[in-house]
Amino acid sequence: MTIKPELIETLRKKREHIQHNITPEKLEALHAKGLLSARERIQVLFDEGTFQELGMHARHNAVHFGMAGRDLPADGVITGSGYLGSQQIAAYCQDFSVLAGTLGKMQARKITRIMRYAIKTGVPIVAFKDSGGARIQEGVDALSGYGDVFYANVLLSGVVPQIAVVCGPCAGGAAYSPALMDFVIMTRNNSHMFLTGPEVIKAVTGRTTTMAEIGSAEMHASVSGNVHFIAEDDQHAIGLVKHILSYLPSNNTEDPPHNLSAPIDENPDHGLDDLIPADPSEPLEMQSIIRRLVDNGELLEVHASFARNVIVGFARFSGVIVGIVANQPMVMAGALDLDAADKVARFVRTCNVFNIPLVTLVDVPGFLPGVDEERGGIIRHGAKMLHAYASCTTPKITIILRKSYGGSYLAMCSQELGADMVFAWPTAEIAVMGAEAAVKMLYRKDLDKAEDRLARAAELAQEYRNEFASPYEAASNFYITDVIEPCETRSTISLALRKTLGKRELRPSKKHGNMPM
């Protein structure tokens, strides 16, 4: 049987109409702003010729208020799957050129269908958020659609990676979907994300504010912590998506794409010695240490602008992909505060669900003291770190570089919190508190009698370091695995990772732990 030519022609015209719904003039205007069209975003994300669209001809129910006769190509969202190298990816992209990308029941059905496809096939999902919010004409159907999307986000959580790219508006309830995903990228100039805009805030509270203050990428990356990465434009955002995916497995049953054929680098790096300040009170620059340790000096830092007193991100050690957690003594002396605790706990849990080993680099004076910290719930927030590390079953290697005091010693993945191996530099100090503070508490009467109080305090502090805070004291009680030279750190970590990649750790059967939120 021969298909009638007019049927083929009808099909081609329908496809053409749906796929080319933006005029060249509008497209040029988008490009001038650093924006791509919805279909261009999909095209740039996937390898050429591998994208298969799902639901191209799906359309809204015309019975909704004011919707009869409205032509909404693909109902304002493009969904489907394709390949990025050998890895299959599912994706959806809201199309702002179609009724401002607003979400109705059919758009939600398309989104949740591709999300279900992702969980059934075990592949990551990438979501491009560019929408004016709920489709007002559809009323409660639009709200129902958002509920369906949020529920699907939670079903996928911990099973397949979810990456949100906010490349336009993401307002009201729509903002909860990216918040439920693993990584959020916002473009610097073209996107904004908020629950209530400046006009509503002024009407309700009387306070005048701006979009930059409540919804910009910069604010979310540095203040609220809702955003993990800022991209300069759409092209940069898609490049970040590809970079993130290069460190992740397709789902929670697979290992990350380690390169175990890479040789372990056993060469000592004496250049590390030059990065360690001679004066222990002088801060160590942790970024420089990390980039000397990891393959090619490459660290994909996550949440780089938020809680800068800690560093988290992805890297490789002799081909093995790891998540790095490190104190940054250059900011707040590396002390742990409310935001730092949240940042670390979230990252550790992300690594755990995707089977990524953790390397923790410690130089921490303690939890940040202060009335605001206590009233803000530092106990609860710090407990998140303890819970995250203790419940993490991936390989965990800890290096104590210098200070490791009090509860922060435990919170930075000590042996007692489940670290598989803990190594310390000879410069490490492991104690309940710093030597100076301990001397003031323990030797107050002795200091009161001293002729030269400062000299006697310094002498006692050094004695305390040698006798009670020395890494050899911790090693003698088997709280740490070994004391190593700084130049041996890279090879020590690389070897320890290879040995622990096959780690299997069983836990009591339960739905999930009750993390302090």
Secondary structure as a PSIPRED ss2 file (coil, helix, strand):
# PSIPRED VFORMAT (PSIPRED V4.0)

   1 M C   1.000  0.000  0.000
   2 T C   1.000  0.000  0.000
   3 I C   1.000  0.000  0.000
   4 K C   1.000  0.000  0.000
   5 P H   0.000  1.000  0.000
   6 E H   0.000  1.000  0.000
   7 L H   0.000  1.000  0.000
   8 I H   0.000  1.000  0.000
   9 E H   0.000  1.000  0.000
  10 T H   0.000  1.000  0.000
  11 L H   0.000  1.000  0.000
  12 R H   0.000  1.000  0.000
  13 K H   0.000  1.000  0.000
  14 K H   0.000  1.000  0.000
  15 R H   0.000  1.000  0.000
  16 E H   0.000  1.000  0.000
  17 H H   0.000  1.000  0.000
  18 I H   0.000  1.000  0.000
  19 Q H   0.000  1.000  0.000
  20 H C   1.000  0.000  0.000
  21 N C   1.000  0.000  0.000
  22 I C   1.000  0.000  0.000
  23 T C   1.000  0.000  0.000
  24 P H   0.000  1.000  0.000
  25 E H   0.000  1.000  0.000
  26 K H   0.000  1.000  0.000
  27 L H   0.000  1.000  0.000
  28 E H   0.000  1.000  0.000
  29 A H   0.000  1.000  0.000
  30 L H   0.000  1.000  0.000
  31 H H   0.000  1.000  0.000
  32 A H   0.000  1.000  0.000
  33 K C   1.000  0.000  0.000
  34 G C   1.000  0.000  0.000
  35 L C   1.000  0.000  0.000
  36 L C   1.000  0.000  0.000
  37 S C   1.000  0.000  0.000
  38 A H   0.000  1.000  0.000
  39 R H   0.000  1.000  0.000
  40 E H   0.000  1.000  0.000
  41 R H   0.000  1.000  0.000
  42 I H   0.000  1.000  0.000
  43 Q H   0.000  1.000  0.000
  44 V H   0.000  1.000  0.000
  45 L H   0.000  1.000  0.000
  46 F C   1.000  0.000  0.000
  47 D C   1.000  0.000  0.000
  48 E C   1.000  0.000  0.000
  49 G C   1.000  0.000  0.000
  50 T C   1.000  0.000  0.000
  51 F C   1.000  0.000  0.000
  52 Q E   0.000  0.000  1.000
  53 E E   0.000  0.000  1.000
  54 L C   1.000  0.000  0.000
  55 G C   1.000  0.000  0.000
  56 M C   1.000  0.000  0.000
  57 H C   1.000  0.000  0.000
  58 A C   1.000  0.000  0.000
  59 R C   1.000  0.000  0.000
  60 H C   1.000  0.000  0.000
  61 N C   1.000  0.000  0.000
  62 A C   1.000  0.000  0.000
  63 V C   1.000  0.000  0.000
  64 H C   1.000  0.000  0.000
  65 F C   1.000  0.000  0.000
  66 G C   1.000  0.000  0.000
  67 M C   1.000  0.000  0.000
  68 A C   1.000  0.000  0.000
  69 G C   1.000  0.000  0.000
  70 R C   1.000  0.000  0.000
  71 D C   1.000  0.000  0.000
  72 L C   1.000  0.000  0.000
  73 P H   0.000  1.000  0.000
  74 A H   0.000  1.000  0.000
  75 D H   0.000  1.000  0.000
  76 G H   0.000  1.000  0.000
  77 V E   0.000  0.000  1.000
  78 I E   0.000  0.000  1.000
  79 T E   0.000  0.000  1.000
  80 G E   0.000  0.000  1.000
  81 S E   0.000  0.000  1.000
  82 G E   0.000  0.000  1.000
  83 Y E   0.000  0.000  1.000
  84 L E   0.000  0.000  1.000
  85 G C   1.000  0.000  0.000
  86 S C   1.000  0.000  0.000
  87 Q E   0.000  0.000  1.000
  88 Q E   0.000  0.000  1.000
  89 I E   0.000  0.000  1.000
  90 A E   0.000  0.000  1.000
  91 A E   0.000  0.000  1.000
  92 Y E   0.000  0.000  1.000
  93 C E   0.000  0.000  1.000
  94 Q E   0.000  0.000  1.000
  95 D C   1.000  0.000  0.000
  96 F C   1.000  0.000  0.000
  97 S C   1.000  0.000  0.000
  98 V C   1.000  0.000  0.000
  99 L H   0.000  1.000  0.000
 100 A H   0.000  1.000  0.000
 101 G H   0.000  1.000  0.000
 102 T C   1.000  0.000  0.000
 103 L E   0.000  0.000  1.000
 104 G C   1.000  0.000  0.000
 105 K H   0.000  1.000  0.000
 106 M H   0.000  1.000  0.000
 107 Q H   0.000  1.000  0.000
 108 A H   0.000  1.000  0.000
 109 R H   0.000  1.000  0.000
 110 K H   0.000  1.000  0.000
 111 I H   0.000  1.000  0.000
 112 T H   0.000  1.000  0.000
 113 R H   0.000  1.000  0.000
 114 I H   0.000  1.000  0.000
 115 M H   0.000  1.000  0.000
 116 R H   0.000  1.000  0.000
 117 Y H   0.000  1.000  0.000
 118 A H   0.000  1.000  0.000
 119 I H   0.000  1.000  0.000
 120 K H   0.000  1.000  0.000
 121 T H   0.000  1.000  0.000
 122 G C   1.000  0.000  0.000
 123 V C   1.000  0.000  0.000
 124 P C   1.000  0.000  0.000
 125 I E   0.000  0.000  1.000
 126 V E   0.000  0.000  1.000
 127 A E   0.000  0.000  1.000
 128 F E   0.000  0.000  1.000
 129 K E   0.000  0.000  1.000
 130 D E   0.000  0.000  1.000
 131 S E   0.000  0.000  1.000
 132 G C   1.000  0.000  0.000
 133 G C   1.000  0.000  0.000
 134 A E   0.000  0.000  1.000
 135 R C   1.000  0.000  0.000
 136 I H   0.000  1.000  0.000
 137 Q H   0.000  1.000  0.000
 138 E H   0.000  1.000  0.000
 139 G C   1.000  0.000  0.000
 140 V H   0.000  1.000  0.000
 141 D H   0.000  1.000  0.000
 142 A H   0.000  1.000  0.000
 143 L H   0.000  1.000  0.000
 144 S H   0.000  1.000  0.000
 145 G H   0.000  1.000  0.000
 146 Y H   0.000  1.000  0.000
 147 G H   0.000  1.000  0.000
 148 D H   0.000  1.000  0.000
 149 V H   0.000  1.000  0.000
 150 F H   0.000  1.000  0.000
 151 Y H   0.000  1.000  0.000
 152 A H   0.000  1.000  0.000
 153 N H   0.000  1.000  0.000
 154 V H   0.000  1.000  0.000
 155 L H   0.000  1.000  0.000
 156 L H   0.000  1.000  0.000
 157 S C   1.000  0.000  0.000
 158 G C   1.000  0.000  0.000
 159 V C   1.000  0.000  0.000
 160 V C   1.000  0.000  0.000
 161 P C   1.000  0.000  0.000
 162 Q E   0.000  0.000  1.000
 163 I E   0.000  0.000  1.000
 164 A E   0.000  0.000  1.000
 165 V E   0.000  0.000  1.000
 166 V E   0.000  0.000  1.000
 167 C E   0.000  0.000  1.000
 168 G E   0.000  0.000  1.000
 169 P E   0.000  0.000  1.000
 170 C E   0.000  0.000  1.000
 171 A E   0.000  0.000  1.000
 172 G H   0.000  1.000  0.000
 173 G H   0.000  1.000  0.000
 174 A H   0.000  1.000  0.000
 175 A H   0.000  1.000  0.000
 176 Y H   0.000  1.000  0.000
 177 S H   0.000  1.000  0.000
 178 P H   0.000  1.000  0.000
 179 A H   0.000  1.000  0.000
 180 L C   1.000  0.000  0.000
 181 M C   1.000  0.000  0.000
 182 D C   1.000  0.000  0.000
 183 F E   0.000  0.000  1.000
 184 V E   0.000  0.000  1.000
 185 I E   0.000  0.000  1.000
 186 M E   0.000  0.000  1.000
 187 T E   0.000  0.000  1.000
 188 R C   1.000  0.000  0.000
 189 N C   1.000  0.000  0.000
 190 N C   1.000  0.000  0.000
 191 S C   1.000  0.000  0.000
 192 H E   0.000  0.000  1.000
 193 M E   0.000  0.000  1.000
 194 F E   0.000  0.000  1.000
 195 L C   1.000  0.000  0.000
 196 T C   1.000  0.000  0.000
 197 G C   1.000  0.000  0.000
 198 P H   0.000  1.000  0.000
 199 E H   0.000  1.000  0.000
 200 V H   0.000  1.000  0.000
 201 I H   0.000  1.000  0.000
 202 K H   0.000  1.000  0.000
 203 A H   0.000  1.000  0.000
 204 V H   0.000  1.000  0.000
 205 T H   0.000  1.000  0.000
 206 G C   1.000  0.000  0.000
 207 R C   1.000  0.000  0.000
 208 T C   1.000  0.000  0.000
 209 T C   1.000  0.000  0.000
 210 T C   1.000  0.000  0.000
 211 M H   0.000  1.000  0.000
 212 A H   0.000  1.000  0.000
 213 E H   0.000  1.000  0.000
 214 I H   0.000  1.000  0.000
 215 G H   0.000  1.000  0.000
 216 S C   1.000  0.000  0.000
 217 A H   0.000  1.000  0.000
 218 E H   0.000  1.000  0.000
 219 M H   0.000  1.000  0.000
 220 H H   0.000  1.000  0.000
 221 A H   0.000  1.000  0.000
 222 S H   0.000  1.000  0.000
 223 V H   0.000  1.000  0.000
 224 S H   0.000  1.000  0.000
 225 G C   1.000  0.000  0.000
 226 N C   1.000  0.000  0.000
 227 V C   1.000  0.000  0.000
 228 H C   1.000  0.000  0.000
 229 F E   0.000  0.000  1.000
 230 I E   0.000  0.000  1.000
 231 A E   0.000  0.000  1.000
 232 E C   1.000  0.000  0.000
 233 D C   1.000  0.000  0.000
 234 D H   0.000  1.000  0.000
 235 Q H   0.000  1.000  0.000
 236 H H   0.000  1.000  0.000
 237 A H   0.000  1.000  0.000
 238 I H   0.000  1.000  0.000
 239 G H   0.000  1.000  0.000
 240 L H   0.000  1.000  0.000
 241 V H   0.000  1.000  0.000
 242 K H   0.000  1.000  0.000
 243 H H   0.000  1.000  0.000
 244 I H   0.000  1.000  0.000
 245 L H   0.000  1.000  0.000
 246 S C   1.000  0.000  0.000
 247 Y C   1.000  0.000  0.000
 248 L C   1.000  0.000  0.000
 249 P C   1.000  0.000  0.000
 250 S C   1.000  0.000  0.000
 251 N C   1.000  0.000  0.000
 252 N C   1.000  0.000  0.000
 253 T C   1.000  0.000  0.000
 254 E C   1.000  0.000  0.000
 255 D C   1.000  0.000  0.000
 256 P C   1.000  0.000  0.000
 257 P C   1.000  0.000  0.000
 258 H C   1.000  0.000  0.000
 259 N C   1.000  0.000  0.000
 260 L C   1.000  0.000  0.000
 261 S C   1.000  0.000  0.000
 262 A C   1.000  0.000  0.000
 263 P C   1.000  0.000  0.000
 264 I C   1.000  0.000  0.000
 265 D C   1.000  0.000  0.000
 266 E C   1.000  0.000  0.000
 267 N C   1.000  0.000  0.000
 268 P C   1.000  0.000  0.000
 269 D C   1.000  0.000  0.000
 270 H H   0.000  1.000  0.000
 271 G H   0.000  1.000  0.000
 272 L H   0.000  1.000  0.000
 273 D H   0.000  1.000  0.000
 274 D H   0.000  1.000  0.000
 275 L H   0.000  1.000  0.000
 276 I C   1.000  0.000  0.000
 277 P C   1.000  0.000  0.000
 278 A C   1.000  0.000  0.000
 279 D C   1.000  0.000  0.000
 280 P C   1.000  0.000  0.000
 281 S C   1.000  0.000  0.000
 282 E C   1.000  0.000  0.000
 283 P C   1.000  0.000  0.000
 284 L C   1.000  0.000  0.000
 285 E C   1.000  0.000  0.000
 286 M H   0.000  1.000  0.000
 287 Q H   0.000  1.000  0.000
 288 S H   0.000  1.000  0.000
 289 I H   0.000  1.000  0.000
 290 I H   0.000  1.000  0.000
 291 R H   0.000  1.000  0.000
 292 R H   0.000  1.000  0.000
 293 L H   0.000  1.000  0.000
 294 V C   1.000  0.000  0.000
 295 D H   0.000  1.000  0.000
 296 N H   0.000  1.000  0.000
 297 G H   0.000  1.000  0.000
 298 E C   1.000  0.000  0.000
 299 L C   1.000  0.000  0.000
 300 L E   0.000  0.000  1.000
 301 E E   0.000  0.000  1.000
 302 V E   0.000  0.000  1.000
 303 H C   1.000  0.000  0.000
 304 A C   1.000  0.000  0.000
 305 S C   1.000  0.000  0.000
 306 F C   1.000  0.000  0.000
 307 A C   1.000  0.000  0.000
 308 R C   1.000  0.000  0.000
 309 N C   1.000  0.000  0.000
 310 V E   0.000  0.000  1.000
 311 I E   0.000  0.000  1.000
 312 V E   0.000  0.000  1.000
 313 G E   0.000  0.000  1.000
 314 F E   0.000  0.000  1.000
 315 A E   0.000  0.000  1.000
 316 R E   0.000  0.000  1.000
 317 F E   0.000  0.000  1.000
 318 S C   1.000  0.000  0.000
 319 G C   1.000  0.000  0.000
 320 V E   0.000  0.000  1.000
 321 I E   0.000  0.000  1.000
 322 V E   0.000  0.000  1.000
 323 G E   0.000  0.000  1.000
 324 I E   0.000  0.000  1.000
 325 V E   0.000  0.000  1.000
 326 A E   0.000  0.000  1.000
 327 N E   0.000  0.000  1.000
 328 Q C   1.000  0.000  0.000
 329 P C   1.000  0.000  0.000
 330 M C   1.000  0.000  0.000
 331 V C   1.000  0.000  0.000
 332 M H   0.000  1.000  0.000
 333 A H   0.000  1.000  0.000
 334 G H   0.000  1.000  0.000
 335 A C   1.000  0.000  0.000
 336 L E   0.000  0.000  1.000
 337 D C   1.000  0.000  0.000
 338 L H   0.000  1.000  0.000
 339 D H   0.000  1.000  0.000
 340 A H   0.000  1.000  0.000
 341 A H   0.000  1.000  0.000
 342 D H   0.000  1.000  0.000
 343 K H   0.000  1.000  0.000
 344 V H   0.000  1.000  0.000
 345 A H   0.000  1.000  0.000
 346 R H   0.000  1.000  0.000
 347 F H   0.000  1.000  0.000
 348 V H   0.000  1.000  0.000
 349 R H   0.000  1.000  0.000
 350 T H   0.000  1.000  0.000
 351 C H   0.000  1.000  0.000
 352 N H   0.000  1.000  0.000
 353 V H   0.000  1.000  0.000
 354 F C   1.000  0.000  0.000
 355 N C   1.000  0.000  0.000
 356 I C   1.000  0.000  0.000
 357 P C   1.000  0.000  0.000
 358 L E   0.000  0.000  1.000
 359 V E   0.000  0.000  1.000
 360 T E   0.000  0.000  1.000
 361 L E   0.000  0.000  1.000
 362 V E   0.000  0.000  1.000
 363 D E   0.000  0.000  1.000
 364 V E   0.000  0.000  1.000
 365 P C   1.000  0.000  0.000
 366 G C   1.000  0.000  0.000
 367 F E   0.000  0.000  1.000
 368 L C   1.000  0.000  0.000
 369 P C   1.000  0.000  0.000
 370 G C   1.000  0.000  0.000
 371 V H   0.000  1.000  0.000
 372 D H   0.000  1.000  0.000
 373 E H   0.000  1.000  0.000
 374 E H   0.000  1.000  0.000
 375 R H   0.000  1.000  0.000
 376 G H   0.000  1.000  0.000
 377 G C   1.000  0.000  0.000
 378 I H   0.000  1.000  0.000
 379 I H   0.000  1.000  0.000
 380 R H   0.000  1.000  0.000
 381 H H   0.000  1.000  0.000
 382 G H   0.000  1.000  0.000
 383 A H   0.000  1.000  0.000
 384 K H   0.000  1.000  0.000
 385 M H   0.000  1.000  0.000
 386 L H   0.000  1.000  0.000
 387 H H   0.000  1.000  0.000
 388 A H   0.000  1.000  0.000
 389 Y H   0.000  1.000  0.000
 390 A H   0.000  1.000  0.000
 391 S H   0.000  1.000  0.000
 392 C C   1.000  0.000  0.000
 393 T C   1.000  0.000  0.000
 394 T C   1.000  0.000  0.000
 395 P C   1.000  0.000  0.000
 396 K E   0.000  0.000  1.000
 397 I E   0.000  0.000  1.000
 398 T E   0.000  0.000  1.000
 399 I E   0.000  0.000  1.000
 400 I E   0.000  0.000  1.000
 401 L E   0.000  0.000  1.000
 402 R E   0.000  0.000  1.000
 403 K E   0.000  0.000  1.000
 404 S E   0.000  0.000  1.000
 405 Y E   0.000  0.000  1.000
 406 G H   0.000  1.000  0.000
 407 G H   0.000  1.000  0.000
 408 S H   0.000  1.000  0.000
 409 Y H   0.000  1.000  0.000
 410 L H   0.000  1.000  0.000
 411 A H   0.000  1.000  0.000
 412 M C   1.000  0.000  0.000
 413 C C   1.000  0.000  0.000
 414 S C   1.000  0.000  0.000
 415 Q H   0.000  1.000  0.000
 416 E H   0.000  1.000  0.000
 417 L H   0.000  1.000  0.000
 418 G C   1.000  0.000  0.000
 419 A C   1.000  0.000  0.000
 420 D C   1.000  0.000  0.000
 421 M E   0.000  0.000  1.000
 422 V E   0.000  0.000  1.000
 423 F E   0.000  0.000  1.000
 424 A E   0.000  0.000  1.000
 425 W C   1.000  0.000  0.000
 426 P C   1.000  0.000  0.000
 427 T C   1.000  0.000  0.000
 428 A C   1.000  0.000  0.000
 429 E E   0.000  0.000  1.000
 430 I E   0.000  0.000  1.000
 431 A E   0.000  0.000  1.000
 432 V C   1.000  0.000  0.000
 433 M C   1.000  0.000  0.000
 434 G C   1.000  0.000  0.000
 435 A H   0.000  1.000  0.000
 436 E H   0.000  1.000  0.000
 437 A H   0.000  1.000  0.000
 438 A H   0.000  1.000  0.000
 439 V H   0.000  1.000  0.000
 440 K H   0.000  1.000  0.000
 441 M H   0.000  1.000  0.000
 442 L H   0.000  1.000  0.000
 443 Y C   1.000  0.000  0.000
 444 R H   0.000  1.000  0.000
 445 K H   0.000  1.000  0.000
 446 D H   0.000  1.000  0.000
 447 L H   0.000  1.000  0.000
 448 D H   0.000  1.000  0.000
 449 K H   0.000  1.000  0.000
 450 A C   1.000  0.000  0.000
 451 E C   1.000  0.000  0.000
 452 D C   1.000  0.000  0.000
 453 R H   0.000  1.000  0.000
 454 L H   0.000  1.000  0.000
 455 A H   0.000  1.000  0.000
 456 R H   0.000  1.000  0.000
 457 A H   0.000  1.000  0.000
 458 A H   0.000  1.000  0.000
 459 E H   0.000  1.000  0.000
 460 L H   0.000  1.000  0.000
 461 A H   0.000  1.000  0.000
 462 Q H   0.000  1.000  0.000
 463 E H   0.000  1.000  0.000
 464 Y H   0.000  1.000  0.000
 465 R H   0.000  1.000  0.000
 466 N H   0.000  1.000  0.000
 467 E H   0.000  1.000  0.000
 468 F H   0.000  1.000  0.000
 469 A H   0.000  1.000  0.000
 470 S C   1.000  0.000  0.000
 471 P H   0.000  1.000  0.000
 472 Y H   0.000  1.000  0.000
 473 E H   0.000  1.000  0.000
 474 A H   0.000  1.000  0.000
 475 A H   0.000  1.000  0.000
 476 S H   0.000  1.000  0.000
 477 N C   1.000  0.000  0.000
 478 F C   1.000  0.000  0.000
 479 Y C   1.000  0.000  0.000
 480 I C   1.000  0.000  0.000
 481 T C   1.000  0.000  0.000
 482 D E   0.000  0.000  1.000
 483 V E   0.000  0.000  1.000
 484 I C   1.000  0.000  0.000
 485 E C   1.000  0.000  0.000
 486 P H   0.000  1.000  0.000
 487 C H   0.000  1.000  0.000
 488 E H   0.000  1.000  0.000
 489 T H   0.000  1.000  0.000
 490 R H   0.000  1.000  0.000
 491 S H   0.000  1.000  0.000
 492 T H   0.000  1.000  0.000
 493 I H   0.000  1.000  0.000
 494 S H   0.000  1.000  0.000
 495 L H   0.000  1.000  0.000
 496 A H   0.000  1.000  0.000
 497 L H   0.000  1.000  0.000
 498 R H   0.000  1.000  0.000
 499 K H   0.000  1.000  0.000
 500 T H   0.000  1.000  0.000
 501 L C   1.000  0.000  0.000
 502 G C   1.000  0.000  0.000
 503 K C   1.000  0.000  0.000
 504 R C   1.000  0.000  0.000
 505 E C   1.000  0.000  0.000
 506 L C   1.000  0.000  0.000
 507 R C   1.000  0.000  0.000
 508 P C   1.000  0.000  0.000
 509 S C   1.000  0.000  0.000
 510 K C   1.000  0.000  0.000
 511 K C   1.000  0.000  0.000
 512 H C   1.000  0.000  0.000
 513 G C   1.000  0.000  0.000
 514 N C   1.000  0.000  0.000
 515 M C   1.000  0.000  0.000
 516 P C   1.000  0.000  0.000
 517 M C   1.000  0.000  0.000
